Amino acid sequence: MKTAYLTFTLILSLITSIIAQQKTFDNYILLKPDRVFDGQQMHAGWWVLIKGSRIEAAGEPNGITVPSSVKIIELKGQTVMPGMIEGHSHLFLHPYNQTSWNNQVLNESRAERTARAVNHAKATLMAGFTTVRDLGTEGAAYDDVGLRDAIKKGVIPGPRMLVATRAIVATGSYGPKSNVAEASVITGGEEADGIDGITRVVRSQIGHGADVVKLYADYRWGENGTSQPTFTEAELKIAVEVAKSSGRIVAVHSGTEEGMRRSIAAGVTTIEHGDGGTPLLFKLMKEKGIALCPTLAATEAIFTYAGWKKGTDPEPESVTHKREIFKEAMQAGVIICMGGDVGVFAHGDNAREMLLMVDYGMKPIDVLKSATSVNATVFQLNALGNIKSTYIADIIAVDGNPAEDIKAVKQVKMVMKDGVIY
């Protein structure tokens, strides 16, 4: 009996060992594309070896030790690059030519908006964007936290998410609004005022799961709907102080010169839109290391919905202005994040912003950096945005060479996140 038990134990141990070894072998994937963009530069003939959820090695074939049992994926004619990072999205919104922002916030149920967000998350991932910085649910409370966590648990497919939850607005400045003074109307952001009020709301949003703090430094609440500053410089400074003490980055919506000036003085991480930019302000941003997320695609989309036909009709003044400030920011050496304000236009079409960045004067290789290593650095994603040993295996493959023709980023042929091919 004892001999039989020992024999059984030995056999079980051998089987367990074989299964463990098999799992280890099966855990390796070797990618053999024509070229690799590693987040910094393009390399012809490189291979990438993945083990589990991490990159084991990347480089010249003769410098990589390939295990005897490995899954090899041939990617002829393709470029392997880091999973792209969307810098400004709203997964709980859908294009305004389908339903206006007001009607989405006021008339779509939270269940419907979450259902849409699930589809938007999948479309984003399949477009090669393995990470998003989602800057506000616009009336859907903290549902982005639940969406983020469901993706983490593998309940649904989607990109890893940095969420801003409700975003923070000055009382009376944001929408939707009603002409009936006594009406109680849902607000697209959380209202806060003064040093104590801002402090409480920043901490509250962090407590509810916010990865990033988003504030509106100005909005269309001036006379006749003009954009004017909302928070004072002191209010913005306390928001930054409280957020950064918890390790959170701070994103600020700003489209006016004064709103940007106050945001820069407060030391925010990124300025979204930046339509009020001037050479002096961009110089200050450069000096302080504050990044610009220009959202070119959202501006063009809104004018397209109003009837503008790009390439046929004269360019709207606001679009021309956007071109000018984008060039001024580049000339000043400002860090440029890739982020299109997707949600204003269709999720899954995120790369539209990248094409416009090239159209507006940025070199394709710099656009690729912006969507990978630059965004990773600015957003404090230390193991993402580059293809190098020990980094997380968020990797995509696209047809052609995007450093020569940026449109290649829309030809996604493979998406891997955490070492899993979707």
C-alpha distance (Angstrom), angle and dihedral (degrees) to the residues before:
residue distance angle dihedral
M1 . . .
K2 3.79 . .
T3 3.83 91.0 .
A4 3.81 91.2 50.3
Y5 3.81 90.6 50.1
L6 3.81 92.3 50.0
T7 3.81 90.9 47.8
F8 3.81 90.9 50.0
T9 3.80 91.0 48.2
L10 3.81 91.5 50.2
I11 3.80 92.8 49.0
L12 3.81 91.2 47.3
S13 3.80 90.0 49.7
L14 3.81 91.5 50.5
I15 3.81 92.5 48.1
T16 3.81 90.8 48.8
S17 3.80 90.2 49.4
I18 3.81 92.4 49.5
I19 3.81 91.9 48.3
A20 3.82 90.9 48.7
Q21 3.80 91.1 49.7
Q22 3.79 91.1 47.0
K23 3.79 90.6 51.7
T24 3.80 89.6 49.9
F25 3.79 91.5 50.7
D26 3.78 93.0 44.4
N27 3.79 88.7 50.3
Y28 3.80 92.0 71.1
I29 3.81 121.5 90.5
L30 3.78 123.2 -178.7
L31 3.80 118.5 -158.6
K32 3.81 116.2 -157.6
P33 3.83 108.7 -173.5
D34 3.81 129.4 157.9
R35 3.80 90.1 -107.3
V36 3.80 143.4 -3.3
F37 3.80 128.3 -138.8
D38 3.79 101.6 -157.1
G39 3.81 96.6 -167.6
Q40 3.81 92.6 -87.8
Q41 3.80 109.3 45.3
M42 3.80 143.6 -5.2
H43 3.82 120.2 -96.7
A44 3.80 122.3 -167.1
G45 3.80 117.2 -141.1
W46 3.79 97.9 9.1
W47 3.80 122.9 148.3
V48 3.81 127.4 -150.6
L49 3.82 123.0 -147.8
I50 3.80 118.7 -160.9
K51 3.78 126.4 -166.0
G52 3.78 114.2 -169.6
S53 3.78 109.7 -50.0
R54 3.82 95.7 -18.6
I55 3.77 138.6 73.2
E56 3.80 108.8 -108.9
A57 3.80 97.4 -173.1
A58 3.80 143.3 -17.9
G59 3.77 128.7 -168.7
E60 3.77 145.3 65.0
P61 3.83 112.6 -1.1
N62 3.81 93.2 -120.0
G63 3.79 89.4 57.5
I64 3.81 96.1 55.2
T65 3.81 122.9 83.0
V66 3.79 104.9 -145.0
P67 3.83 117.4 -156.7
S68 3.81 116.7 -121.2
S69 3.79 91.2 -115.3
V70 3.78 112.2 44.8
K71 3.79 136.8 138.1
I72 3.81 107.2 -115.7
I73 3.79 119.9 -156.2
E74 3.81 115.6 -166.3
L75 3.81 112.3 -151.3
K76 3.78 104.0 -176.2
G77 3.79 114.7 -172.6
Q78 3.79 90.9 6.5
T79 3.79 138.1 116.0
V80 3.78 121.3 -136.6
M81 3.79 115.1 -149.8
P82 3.81 140.2 158.4
G83 3.78 116.5 -74.3
M84 3.79 105.3 -89.6
I85 3.80 121.6 -109.4
E86 3.81 119.3 -138.6
G87 3.80 107.3 -146.0
H88 3.81 100.9 -165.5
S89 3.78 121.6 26.8
H90 3.80 139.6 145.4
L91 3.79 107.7 -157.3
F92 3.81 90.4 -179.0
L93 3.81 92.7 61.1
H94 3.79 130.8 70.4
P95 3.83 129.8 -162.2
Y96 3.79 115.1 -54.4
N97 3.80 92.5 -134.8
Q98 3.82 86.5 66.0
T99 3.80 96.9 45.6
S100 3.79 127.7 -7.5
W101 3.80 119.4 -112.2
N102 3.81 90.8 -113.2
N103 3.79 93.1 53.0
Q104 3.78 92.8 46.4
V105 3.80 91.4 53.4
L106 3.80 96.2 40.5
N107 3.81 105.0 33.8
E108 3.80 110.0 27.0
S109 3.80 114.8 85.9
R110 3.78 120.5 -124.4
A111 3.80 88.0 -114.9
E112 3.81 91.5 55.3
R113 3.78 92.6 46.0
T114 3.80 91.7 50.4
A115 3.81 91.0 47.4
R116 3.78 89.1 52.7
A117 3.80 90.9 46.5
V118 3.81 90.5 55.2
N119 3.81 89.4 56.2
H120 3.79 91.3 44.1
A121 3.81 90.9 52.6
K122 3.81 92.1 53.4
A123 3.82 92.5 46.6
T124 3.80 89.9 50.4
L125 3.80 93.4 51.2
M126 3.79 93.5 46.7
A127 3.81 89.5 51.9
G128 3.80 88.4 62.8
F129 3.81 98.8 -98.1
T130 3.78 105.4 127.9
T131 3.82 94.9 172.5
V132 3.81 133.2 37.9
R133 3.77 134.5 -173.8
D134 3.80 100.4 -145.0
L135 3.79 109.3 -159.5
G136 3.77 106.1 -160.5
T137 3.79 140.4 -24.5
E138 3.84 92.4 -126.5
G139 3.79 96.8 -136.7
A140 3.82 99.2 -19.5
A141 3.81 93.1 105.0
Y142 3.82 114.4 -145.0
D143 3.80 96.2 -23.0
D144 3.81 90.2 119.8
V145 3.81 88.4 67.2
G146 3.81 89.9 56.4
L147 3.80 91.3 46.4
R148 3.80 91.4 49.4
D149 3.79 91.8 50.2
A150 3.82 93.7 45.6
I151 3.81 88.8 55.2
K152 3.82 90.5 48.0
K153 3.82 90.4 52.6
G154 3.80 92.4 49.2
V155 3.80 93.7 -115.6
I156 3.81 90.3 129.3
P157 3.82 133.7 8.2
G158 3.77 116.8 -106.2
P159 3.79 146.1 117.1
R160 3.79 123.0 -70.1
M161 3.79 105.4 -95.0
L162 3.79 136.8 -141.2
V163 3.80 102.3 -162.8
A164 3.80 132.4 -159.9
T165 3.84 96.5 -169.7
R166 3.83 111.6 -157.0
A167 3.86 100.3 -7.7
I168 3.81 119.1 -138.0
V169 3.81 126.7 -95.4
A170 3.80 135.1 174.1
T171 3.80 114.4 -103.4
G172 3.79 112.0 -88.0
S173 3.79 95.4 7.8
Y174 3.81 103.7 94.1
G175 3.79 135.7 59.8
P176 2.90 164.4 -64.6
K177 3.79 96.5 57.6
S178 3.79 134.1 -176.3
N179 3.81 130.1 -147.8
V180 3.79 87.2 -139.0
A181 3.78 104.9 86.5
E182 3.81 93.8 -157.9
A183 3.82 94.0 51.5
S184 3.79 118.6 112.9
V185 3.80 106.0 -138.0
I186 3.79 128.6 -178.9
T187 3.81 113.1 -112.0
G188 3.81 124.3 -137.0
G189 3.81 90.4 -134.1
E190 3.81 138.5 23.2
E191 3.80 113.6 -89.7
A192 3.80 119.8 -131.5
D193 3.81 135.6 163.0
G194 3.79 138.4 -174.0
I195 3.78 130.9 8.9
D196 3.81 95.7 -66.8
G197 3.78 94.0 41.9
I198 3.80 94.6 49.1
T199 3.79 91.4 45.9
R200 3.80 92.2 52.3
V201 3.81 95.4 47.0
V202 3.82 95.0 46.1
R203 3.80 89.4 51.3
S204 3.80 91.6 44.3
Q205 3.80 93.3 53.2
I206 3.80 91.0 47.3
G207 3.79 88.3 49.8
H208 3.80 89.5 52.9
G209 3.80 90.7 54.4
A210 3.81 108.2 -85.9
D211 3.82 114.1 161.9
V212 3.80 92.6 -172.4
V213 3.81 132.1 26.2
K214 3.81 115.4 -130.3
L215 3.80 123.9 -166.2
Y216 3.79 134.3 177.0
A217 3.81 106.7 -130.8
D218 3.81 90.3 -176.4
Y219 3.77 138.9 4.3
R220 3.78 143.9 173.8
W221 3.83 96.5 -75.3
G222 3.80 99.8 110.8
E223 3.80 126.2 104.4
N224 3.81 110.0 -52.4
G225 3.80 90.8 5.1
T226 3.80 96.5 -63.1
S227 3.80 118.9 157.1
Q228 3.79 112.9 -101.0
P229 3.82 134.4 166.9
T230 3.80 116.4 -86.2
F231 3.81 111.8 -177.0
T232 3.78 121.5 48.7
E233 3.78 120.4 -121.2
A234 3.81 89.6 -105.4
E235 3.82 91.6 53.2
L236 3.80 91.9 50.3
K237 3.80 91.4 47.3
I238 3.80 93.3 54.0
A239 3.81 90.6 47.9
V240 3.80 90.3 53.4
E241 3.80 92.4 45.0
V242 3.80 93.5 51.1
A243 3.81 95.0 42.3
K244 3.79 95.4 46.5
S245 3.80 92.3 47.2
S246 3.81 85.9 64.9
G247 3.81 92.6 47.1
R248 3.82 94.0 -105.1
I249 3.78 124.9 138.8
V250 3.80 120.3 -130.4
A251 3.80 124.8 -132.3
V252 3.79 119.1 -168.8
H253 3.79 127.7 -164.0
S254 3.78 107.2 -140.3
G255 3.78 133.0 160.8
T256 3.81 101.7 159.9
E257 3.78 131.7 77.7
E258 3.82 93.8 -123.4
G259 3.80 93.4 44.3
M260 3.79 89.4 53.1
R261 3.80 92.4 46.2
R262 3.81 91.4 53.9
S263 3.82 91.7 45.3
I264 3.80 92.1 51.1
A265 3.79 91.2 48.1
A266 3.81 88.8 50.8
G267 3.82 91.6 54.6
V268 3.80 100.6 -122.0
T269 3.81 121.0 178.5
T270 3.80 99.4 -127.2
I271 3.78 138.2 6.7
E272 3.78 114.6 -144.4
H273 3.83 119.7 -144.0
G274 3.82 96.9 -8.4
D275 3.81 96.1 -161.2
G276 3.82 90.7 153.5
G277 3.79 92.5 58.7
T278 3.80 120.9 137.9
P279 3.83 131.2 -178.5
L280 3.81 89.3 -101.4
L281 3.81 93.7 49.9
F282 3.80 91.8 47.1
K283 3.81 88.9 50.1
L284 3.81 88.9 54.3
M285 3.81 91.3 47.3
K286 3.78 89.8 52.3
E287 3.80 91.8 49.8
K288 3.81 92.6 49.5
G289 3.81 95.9 41.3
I290 3.81 92.5 -119.3
A291 3.79 112.7 157.3
L292 3.80 128.4 -139.0
C293 3.79 122.3 -136.7
P294 3.82 100.1 -166.4
T295 3.85 101.7 -171.4
L296 3.81 93.8 -152.9
A297 3.80 94.3 165.7
A298 3.81 94.6 56.9
T299 3.81 91.7 53.9
E300 3.80 92.2 51.0
A301 3.81 92.7 43.5
I302 3.80 93.3 54.6
F303 3.81 91.9 52.3
T304 3.80 90.3 45.7
Y305 3.82 89.3 55.4
A306 3.81 87.9 52.6
G307 3.81 90.0 57.3
W308 3.82 104.1 -90.2
K309 3.82 113.1 146.8
K310 3.79 109.3 -154.1
G311 3.78 113.2 -136.5
T312 3.80 92.1 18.9
D313 3.79 107.4 51.3
P314 3.81 124.9 53.0
E315 3.78 111.5 -88.2
P316 3.83 113.5 -98.2
E317 3.79 114.6 -112.3
S318 3.80 91.7 -116.8
V319 3.81 91.9 55.2
T320 3.82 91.6 48.6
H321 3.81 89.0 48.8
K322 3.81 89.7 51.3
R323 3.80 89.9 54.5
E324 3.80 90.6 51.2
I325 3.80 97.2 49.5
F326 3.81 91.2 44.5
K327 3.80 89.7 56.4
E328 3.80 91.9 44.7
A329 3.80 90.8 52.3
M330 3.81 91.5 50.1
Q331 3.80 91.9 47.4
A332 3.81 89.8 51.8
G333 3.81 90.4 52.8
V334 3.81 95.0 -115.9
I335 3.81 115.3 167.1
I336 3.81 106.5 -106.3
C337 3.79 119.3 -150.5
M338 3.79 120.8 -159.3
G339 3.79 107.7 -122.0
G340 3.77 128.4 134.3
D341 3.83 104.6 -173.9
V342 3.80 87.1 -112.4
G343 3.77 111.5 -164.0
V344 3.78 88.1 60.7
F345 3.82 80.9 70.8
A346 3.80 128.7 21.1
H347 3.78 123.1 -56.3
G348 3.78 109.8 -122.2
D349 3.80 89.5 40.4
N350 3.82 90.4 80.5
A351 3.82 92.5 125.6
R352 3.80 88.2 67.6
E353 3.81 86.2 87.0
M354 3.80 91.6 55.2
L355 3.79 92.6 53.4
L356 3.80 90.0 51.2
M357 3.80 92.1 49.1
V358 3.80 87.8 59.5
D359 3.81 91.2 43.0
Y360 3.82 88.6 53.3
G361 3.80 93.2 52.7
M362 3.80 110.8 -83.1
K363 3.80 120.0 130.6
P364 3.83 113.6 -111.9
I365 3.82 92.7 -122.7
D366 3.82 89.7 54.5
V367 3.80 90.8 49.2
L368 3.81 89.0 53.1
K369 3.81 89.4 51.6
S370 3.79 90.7 47.8
A371 3.82 91.6 54.7
T372 3.80 93.6 46.7
S373 3.81 126.4 17.5
V374 3.82 97.0 17.3
N375 3.81 94.4 51.3
A376 3.80 90.0 44.1
T377 3.80 91.3 54.3
V378 3.80 95.8 44.6
F379 3.82 92.7 46.1
Q380 3.84 92.5 46.1
L381 3.82 93.5 -117.3
N382 3.78 94.3 150.2
A383 3.82 99.5 179.9
L384 3.80 97.8 41.6
G385 3.81 139.3 71.5
N386 3.80 96.4 47.9
I387 3.79 136.5 73.6
K388 3.78 104.8 -131.5
S389 3.78 138.5 119.3
T390 3.85 116.3 -64.9
Y391 3.81 93.3 13.8
I392 3.80 120.3 125.9
A393 3.81 111.8 -88.1
D394 3.79 98.1 -115.6
I395 3.80 98.1 143.9
I396 3.79 136.7 153.9
A397 3.79 135.3 -172.2
V398 3.80 124.0 -145.2
D399 3.78 132.6 -173.1
G400 3.80 114.4 -103.0
N401 3.79 129.8 -5.6
P402 3.84 114.3 -51.1
A403 3.82 91.0 -168.2
E404 3.80 87.0 66.5
D405 3.81 98.7 33.6
I406 3.80 115.4 17.6
K407 3.81 90.7 -160.3
A408 3.82 86.6 78.2
V409 3.82 88.7 80.3
K410 3.80 87.5 72.2
Q411 3.82 90.9 57.8
V412 3.81 97.6 75.3
K413 3.80 113.1 174.5
M414 3.80 102.3 168.9
V415 3.79 134.3 24.6
M416 3.80 122.1 -168.8
K417 3.80 123.7 178.7
D418 3.79 122.1 179.6
G419 3.79 87.9 -8.5
V420 3.82 92.8 -57.1
I421 3.79 118.3 119.6
Y422 3.77 112.2 -137.2
